[in-house]
Amino acid sequence: MEAPLFPILAHLFAAAFAGALIGLERTYHGRPAGFRTHALVCTASSLLMLLSTQQAVVLSGLPLESVRVDPARMAQGIMTGIGFLGAGVIMKEGVSVRGLTTAASIWITAAIGIVLGAGFYAAATVATLLTLATLSLFRWLERVFPSLAFAQLTVRCTRAAMLNEDTLRALIRQHGIEPKLTTYRLTDTGKFMEYEMGLQSRQPKNFRQLAEQLASVPQVVEYCVSLTGGK
């Protein structure tokens, strides 16, 4: 005994379409998990959920008491497995972390696939639209709304001509940047002194202006300004 073909195809094609829509947004913004990845994740989740809900039909040859239909357990297993795939797109570059939004989009895509596999088309449609709105509209809102930008600063100078911390902080504040806690480090058997501190500003361009001025400070041997964040 087999399950009706048309409802199964409707579940799978709807899942592939929903996943592809979300994946297109990620592909457009150059993310590693894009069109094909999201479409496959959503289709696979729907397929596995279909298998769970159709166990009684697929295993019709077995005694009824030996068939245990538990779609919730299948959904839990799918979401646990998707966590490993999502972790694979998260990358740490210095003090910046990228890929969190893509990982979240993979996770919600799997959830949409599960819902479609269970046959809740209305809920899946709303979830797909909300996901697309979150990935596109909210990106515009993030640019419009005022927010703080963060960076990590490392400055190295020789101990013989060491830059005073108060002088460094005053220089930083001239560019509309607020310095935070400072870490001190002696390197190269005590030849160099390093300051490392977090920075915050309302304008990311202030960090560039600070970097340009640090290049002209004679006591500074090396420096690095690293913006933190990334989705």
N, C-alpha and C positions, 0 to 999 in steps of 0.2 A: 504493500500500500504506500502510495506516494502523496505528498502534500500537493495541493493545486499549484500549477506552475505560475499562473499569472500573478497571484498575490506575492509569491516569492520574488519574481522578477521586479515587481513594483517596489518592494522593499529595497532590493539591491541597487536598482537604478537610481532611486531617490537618494540613497546613501552616497553613491558615487557622485551624484550631481551636487549634493550639499557639501561634501568634502572638497570637490573641485572648486567650488565658489570660494571657500575659505582659503584654499591653497593658492588660488590666483592672486589674492591680495598679498600673500606672503612672497610669491614669486616676483610680483611687481616691485617689491621693496628689496629684492635681492637676498632673501633669507635662504639658508641651506635646505630647510624642509619646506618645499613649495607645493606646486600643483599636484604632481604625482603622489608625493608622500601623503598629503592630506586625503586625497581621493582613495588611496589604498587603505589608510587607517580607518576611514569611515565605512568603507565597503566591508572590510574584514570584521569590524565590530558588529555590523548589521548581520553578516553571515553567521557569526558565532551566536549571536542572540537568537537568530532564526532557528539554529540547530537546537538551542535550549528550549524554545517555546514549542517546537515541533517534535520533541522526543517521542511523544506518545504515538505519532504517526510514523516516524522513521523506524522506531523499534516496536512496531505493532506485533511482530512475531513473538515477543517476549511476554511472559505473564504480567498482567497489569500491576500486581503488587511489587514487581521487581523494577519498575520504571519510576525514577524519582525526578520529577520536573521541578527544578529550582532556578528560575531565570535570574534571581538576585545573586546567587553564587557565581553564575557565569559573568554577570556584569561586574562583579567585584574582581574576578580574575582578569577580565579585559583591562580594567582601569589600572590594576597593579602592573600588568605587563607594559601598558602604554607609558607608565612612569619611567621605565628604563629607556624607551625610545626618546621621550622628552628630555631626559638627562643628557642624551647624546648630542643635543643641539645647543646646550648651554656651554659657553666658552668663556674662560677667564683670561683676559689680556692685561697683565700687570695688575692694576687696582680696579680695572673695569670688568664688568660682567655683561656678556651679551647673550642673547638667545632666550631670555626668560619669557618674553611674549610669544615667541614661536613655540616654545615648550607648552605654554598654556593653551595655545591655539590647537596643538595636537591633542591635548587632553580633552578639550571641549569638543573637538571633532569626533573623537572616539565616543564620547557621551552621546552626541547626536546620532551616531551610527547605531548605538545600543537602542536608543529611543525609536529610531526608524525600524530596527529589527523587530521591536515589540509591536510596531504598527501604530504608534502615536504620531501621525503625520502632522497634526496641527501644532503640537508641542515642538516637534523637530523643526518645523518651518519657522516658528517664532524664535527658537534658539539659534537657528542659522542666521536670521536677519539681525538678531541682537549681537551675534559674534561679529558679523561683517561691520555693523555700526560701531562696535567697540574698537575694531582694528583700524577703521578708516576715519570715522567721525571723531573719535576720541584723540586720534593723532593730531587732528587739526586743533582740537580744544587744548591739547597740551602746549601747542605752539602759541596759542592766543593768550591763555591764562598766564599771569606772572608766576614765576617759580625760581627757586634758587638753583644755581649751577655749582657743582662741587669739583674740586681738583686736589691732587696731591703734589706737593712741592718738595723737591730735594735739592739742597744747595751745598756744594762742597767748596771749602776754602782752606788755605794752608794755615797751620797754627802760628806761623811767623807773622802772617798778615791776616789775622782772623777777622771776619765780619761780625760785628756786635749784633746780638739777637734783637735788641731794641731798635737798632738802626734798620735791620732787615724788616721787622714788623712795620715800622713807620713807612718804609718804601712800599711795602705791600698795600698798606691802607691808602696810599696816594692814588691807587688805581681802583678804588671802590671795592676792594677785596678784604674780607675779614679773615685773619689767620686764626687757626684753632690750636689745639695742643701740639707741642713740639717734642720731637724725639731727637736726642743728641747721640752722635756716634763718632768715635775716633777710628780712622782707617789707616791702612798701610803703615803699621807699627807706630801709630801716633803722629804721622806726618800731616794728616789732613783731618779737619773737623767737618762733620756733616750735620746739617739741620734737615729734619724731615717734619713737615706739618701739613695738616689738612687746611684747605681754603674753601671759602664760599663767597659767591657773588651773585648779584641779580642779572649780570650780563656776562655771558661766556666770553665775549670779546675782550673783557678786562684781563683775562688770563694771558691772552696773546700780547697785550700791551706790557704786562708785567714781564713776560719772557724776553721781549725786545729790550726792556730796560736792564734786566739782569745781565744781558750780554755786554753791556757797557760798564758794569761795575768792576773795577780792577781787582778787588779782593776775591771775586768769584772765579774759581777754577773750572768748575762744572756745575750744571744745574739741569733739572728735569721738571717740567710741568705736565702732569698727566691728568686729563679730564676723566672723571669717574662717571659711570653710568653706561647706558646702551641697552636697547631692547631688541 
